[in-house]
Structure formats: structure tokens, C-alpha cells
């Protein structure tokens, strides 16, 4: 099943960026038969990954979290511009001729990598939603239904979802710093969500009863993060756990434009 966030194959969910990555990798592996094609691909992948995750790496975070932001391919995103430039530079450096056929292989790989985006259902963005009133629960208790604030970063999750649990400390830390993060639990009773938050020592409350909102936004797998701007506009969305750097970039979209003097 196709969704705004990716391809759903039973319990397996592949985001559109992941599908594009796989399509590009398979094409490059099939057509790039010249010497150095493998190392060039490795350089491009490493630079694209580290460039994207780098801004979120911090000595204040556990070392394992920093490593997972880079190594866990389900987390975060990729900086393909710097990665592709690095791969191209490696092919021609130092003073060696660019292999014949490398430009054709790169162009074909890029073209195939873009094909999954043509399958992406509309609307994935350019969509407005009316955020409902939902009850909230926290480790300390429950609150009656109140409107979901906007702008905000909505994170749809469930207690049984491993990747959801893995990214909750990151979201909790951001919320403690005043970031506009709203958890939306889907399909679970209040007492189960409250017991989970208490057991994990999380301060961030979660809205419950988000089934209708998830359906309205086309959320079909967890975790899914959706950025809601002023007026209910959907500004961005991501399927899968977030890296610290990606969360920062999503949160910046909720901030008002900076005025110039």
C-alpha cells in the first residue's frame, strides 16, 4: 500500500527516501563497472550521512546515541549534495582520469533514485488540517481534552513500537528545552500510555486518542513525524525515528520568520 510517507508491505514500512536510496544503490551497483566505483559509493554514503547527522552530535548526549544517529540507517536523513560531490571528487583525485562511463552511471542512478517520488501519493505536503482537541496524559496524571497547539512537530507513536521508544528520550529532551513537540498516541488506552511514560521517566506528556487525526494525515506506520505550521499547513513529514540534527531542522520550520533590522 502506498502512503504519503512510504510503501507499506504488511509489517514492513519503507519510507520514500529509503526507497530512493535503495533504487539508486542497486542501479549504481549494476551499471558502474569501472575501477573505483565501489569506494566512490562508500565515500558518498559516509559523507552524506555524517554531514546530515553532524550538527546533532554532542558531548552532552550519550555516546551510543551519537553513534546511532550516524549508523542506524532508520534514523534521520542524508545530505546528498555534499555526498555526491565527495564521491565525484574521489573518482578524480588525485590527478587520475575520471573513469569512462562514470557520468552516465551517475546520471542513470540519480534518475532511477527519483522514480519512487513519482509514486508518492498526493497530498504529501501542501495539505491543511484542523487539529482536534485531545486529552493528554503524563507520568503525573491526566488532563482533559484541549486543542492541539500549532505550530508544532507532531510525533505519532505507540508503546509497542520499538523505534518510537528509542526516539522518545530525544523528543523529551527537546520539549524540556521549550521546543514545540507534541506526542500523539494512537490506538492505546490512557492508563497504558501513562504507565509507560511513568516507567520510562519521561516528562513529556502525550495526547491520546489520535486515531482520527492519524487517519486524516494518512499516517499508517510508526513513528511518523509531521510538522504543522501556522494555519494547520503540513510543512514536512518523516517516517521512522529521528536523529537529533533532523529534529532540529524540523523544529526550525515551526519558528516564526526572523525579522531583519
C-alpha positions as CSV (number, residue, x, y, z in Angstrom):
1,X,0.0,0.0,0.0
2,X,1.2,3.5,-0.9
3,X,1.0,6.2,1.7
4,X,2.3,9.8,1.8
5,X,5.2,8.6,3.9
6,X,6.3,5.4,2.1
7,X,5.5,1.9,0.9
8,X,3.7,-0.4,3.3
9,X,4.2,-4.1,2.8
10,X,2.5,-5.7,5.8
11,X,4.6,-5.1,8.9
12,X,7.4,-3.7,6.7
13,X,7.4,0.1,6.1
14,X,9.8,1.7,3.7
15,X,9.9,5.5,3.5
16,X,10.2,7.3,0.2
17,X,13.8,8.4,0.9
18,X,14.7,4.8,1.8
19,X,13.2,3.6,-1.4
20,X,15.1,6.2,-3.4
21,X,18.3,5.2,-1.7
22,X,17.8,1.5,-2.4
23,X,16.9,2.3,-6.1
24,X,20.0,4.4,-6.6
25,X,22.3,1.9,-4.9
26,X,21.0,-1.0,-6.9
27,X,21.3,0.9,-10.2
28,X,24.8,2.1,-9.4
29,X,25.9,-1.4,-8.4
30,X,24.5,-2.7,-11.7
31,X,25.9,-0.2,-14.2
32,X,29.0,1.2,-12.5
33,X,31.5,-1.4,-13.6
34,X,34.7,0.7,-13.7
35,X,37.5,0.7,-11.2
36,X,36.9,2.7,-8.1
37,X,33.1,2.7,-8.3
38,X,32.7,0.9,-5.0
39,X,35.0,3.2,-3.0
40,X,33.4,6.2,-4.6
41,X,30.0,5.0,-3.5
42,X,31.3,4.4,0.0
43,X,32.7,7.9,0.2
44,X,29.4,9.4,-1.0
45,X,27.4,7.5,1.6
46,X,29.7,8.3,4.5
47,X,29.9,12.0,3.7
48,X,26.1,12.3,3.1
49,X,25.4,10.5,6.4
50,X,27.9,12.3,8.6
51,X,27.1,15.7,7.0
52,X,23.4,15.3,7.8
53,X,23.9,13.9,11.3
54,X,26.9,16.0,12.4
55,X,25.0,19.1,13.6
56,X,23.2,16.9,16.2
57,X,26.2,15.2,17.6
58,X,27.1,16.5,21.1
59,X,29.3,15.6,24.0
60,X,26.2,16.2,26.2
61,X,24.4,13.2,24.7
62,X,25.3,9.6,25.4
63,X,28.0,8.2,23.1
64,X,25.7,5.4,21.9
65,X,23.0,8.0,20.9
66,X,25.6,9.9,18.8
67,X,26.8,6.7,17.2
68,X,23.2,5.5,16.4
69,X,22.4,8.9,14.8
70,X,25.1,8.0,12.2
71,X,25.0,4.2,12.0
72,X,21.3,3.5,12.4
73,X,20.1,3.9,8.8
74,X,16.4,4.2,10.0
75,X,17.3,7.4,11.8
76,X,17.5,10.8,10.3
77,X,18.2,11.8,6.8
78,X,21.1,12.2,4.3
79,X,22.9,15.2,2.8
80,X,23.1,14.1,-0.8
81,X,24.6,17.2,-2.2
82,X,27.8,17.1,-0.2
83,X,27.9,13.3,-0.5
84,X,27.7,13.2,-4.3
85,X,30.3,16.0,-4.6
86,X,32.6,14.0,-2.3
87,X,32.1,10.8,-4.4
88,X,32.8,12.7,-7.6
89,X,35.9,14.3,-6.2
90,X,37.2,10.9,-5.0
91,X,36.9,9.5,-8.5
92,X,39.0,12.2,-10.0
93,X,41.5,12.7,-7.2
94,X,44.5,12.9,-7.1
95,X,45.3,13.6,-10.8
96,X,43.7,10.5,-12.1
97,X,41.4,10.5,-15.1
98,X,37.7,10.2,-14.5
99,X,36.7,6.6,-15.4
100,X,34.8,6.3,-18.7
101,X,31.1,5.8,-18.2
102,X,31.1,7.3,-14.7
103,X,29.0,10.3,-15.7
104,X,26.4,8.1,-17.4
105,X,26.3,5.7,-14.4
106,X,25.8,8.6,-12.0
107,X,23.1,10.2,-14.1
108,X,21.2,6.9,-14.5
109,X,21.4,6.2,-10.8
110,X,20.1,9.6,-9.9
111,X,17.2,9.2,-12.4
112,X,16.2,5.8,-11.0
113,X,16.5,7.2,-7.4
114,X,14.0,9.9,-8.3
115,X,11.4,7.4,-9.7
116,X,9.9,6.4,-6.3
117,X,9.0,10.1,-5.7
118,X,6.7,9.8,-8.8
119,X,4.7,7.1,-6.9
120,X,4.2,9.2,-3.8
121,X,0.5,9.9,-3.3
122,X,-0.7,13.5,-3.3
123,X,-1.1,15.3,-1.0
124,X,2.1,14.6,0.9
125,X,2.5,18.2,1.7
126,X,0.5,21.3,0.6
127,X,-2.2,20.0,2.9
128,X,-4.0,21.7,5.8
129,X,-5.5,20.0,8.8
130,X,-7.8,21.2,11.6
131,X,-6.1,19.9,14.8
132,X,-8.6,18.5,17.2
133,X,-9.0,18.7,21.0
134,X,-7.4,15.6,22.6
135,X,-6.9,14.6,26.2
136,X,-3.3,14.5,27.5
137,X,-1.6,12.1,29.9
138,X,1.7,12.3,31.6
139,X,3.7,10.4,34.2
140,X,1.9,12.5,36.9
141,X,-1.7,12.3,35.7
142,X,-4.2,13.2,33.0
143,X,-5.6,16.4,31.6
144,X,-9.0,17.0,29.9
145,X,-9.3,17.4,26.1
146,X,-7.7,20.6,24.8
147,X,-6.8,21.9,21.3
148,X,-3.5,20.6,20.0
149,X,-1.3,23.6,19.7
150,X,0.2,24.9,16.4
151,X,2.7,25.4,15.0
152,X,4.2,22.1,16.3
153,X,6.0,19.0,15.5
154,X,3.6,16.1,15.8
155,X,5.0,12.7,16.6
156,X,2.6,9.7,16.1
157,X,3.7,6.8,18.3
158,X,2.6,3.7,20.3
159,X,4.1,2.0,23.3
160,X,4.7,-1.3,21.4
161,X,6.8,0.4,18.7
162,X,10.5,-0.1,19.3
163,X,11.7,2.8,17.1
164,X,9.2,5.0,18.9
165,X,10.5,4.1,22.3
166,X,14.1,4.7,21.1
167,X,13.4,8.3,20.0
168,X,11.2,9.4,22.9
169,X,14.2,10.5,25.1
170,X,15.3,12.8,22.3
171,X,11.8,14.3,21.9
172,X,11.5,14.6,25.7
173,X,14.8,16.4,25.9
174,X,13.8,18.8,23.2
175,X,10.4,19.5,24.9
176,X,12.2,20.2,28.2
177,X,14.1,22.9,26.3
178,X,10.9,24.5,25.2
179,X,10.7,23.0,21.7
180,X,7.2,22.7,20.2
181,X,6.9,18.9,20.3
182,X,3.5,17.1,20.7
183,X,3.3,13.4,21.1
184,X,0.2,11.8,19.6
185,X,-0.5,8.2,20.8
186,X,-2.6,6.1,18.5
187,X,-4.8,3.1,19.4
188,X,-4.0,2.7,23.1
189,X,-5.9,3.5,26.4
190,X,-4.9,6.3,28.7
191,X,-3.7,4.1,31.5
192,X,-1.3,2.1,29.3
193,X,0.2,5.3,28.0
194,X,0.5,6.8,31.4
195,X,2.1,3.7,32.9
196,X,4.6,3.7,30.1
197,X,5.6,7.3,30.5
198,X,6.0,6.8,34.2
199,X,8.0,3.7,33.8
200,X,10.4,5.4,31.3
201,X,10.8,8.5,33.5
202,X,9.6,10.8,30.7
203,X,8.3,14.3,31.5
204,X,6.8,15.0,28.0
205,X,3.0,14.4,28.1
206,X,1.3,12.6,25.2
207,X,-2.1,13.3,23.7
208,X,-4.2,10.2,23.4
209,X,-7.0,9.1,21.1
210,X,-5.1,10.3,18.0
211,X,-6.6,7.7,15.7
212,X,-8.8,10.1,13.7
213,X,-6.0,12.6,13.3
214,X,-3.6,9.9,12.1
215,X,-6.1,8.8,9.5
216,X,-6.7,12.3,8.4
217,X,-3.0,12.8,7.8
218,X,-2.5,9.4,6.2
219,X,-0.3,8.0,8.9
220,X,0.0,4.3,8.5
221,X,3.2,3.3,10.4
222,X,5.1,4.4,13.5
223,X,6.9,6.5,14.3
224,X,5.7,9.2,11.9
225,X,6.6,12.9,12.5
226,X,4.6,15.7,10.9
227,X,5.4,19.4,11.0
228,X,2.3,21.6,11.3
229,X,2.8,25.2,10.6
230,X,0.5,28.2,11.2
231,X,-2.9,27.7,9.8
232,X,-2.6,24.0,10.0
233,X,-0.4,23.7,7.0
234,X,1.6,20.4,6.7
235,X,5.2,21.6,6.2
236,X,7.1,18.3,6.3
237,X,6.8,14.7,7.3
238,X,9.1,11.8,8.1
239,X,8.6,8.1,8.5
240,X,10.9,6.5,11.0
241,X,12.9,7.6,14.0
242,X,14.6,11.0,14.0
243,X,18.2,11.9,14.5
244,X,19.0,15.0,16.7
245,X,20.0,17.0,13.7
246,X,16.9,16.2,11.7
247,X,14.7,17.1,14.7
248,X,16.4,20.5,14.9
249,X,15.8,21.1,11.2
250,X,12.1,20.1,11.6
251,X,11.7,22.4,14.7
252,X,13.1,25.3,12.8
253,X,10.2,25.1,10.4
254,X,7.8,25.9,13.3
255,X,9.7,29.1,14.3
256,X,8.4,32.5,13.1
257,X,10.5,34.2,10.4
258,X,13.3,36.3,11.8
259,X,12.8,40.0,11.3
260,X,15.5,41.9,9.6
261,X,16.6,45.2,11.0
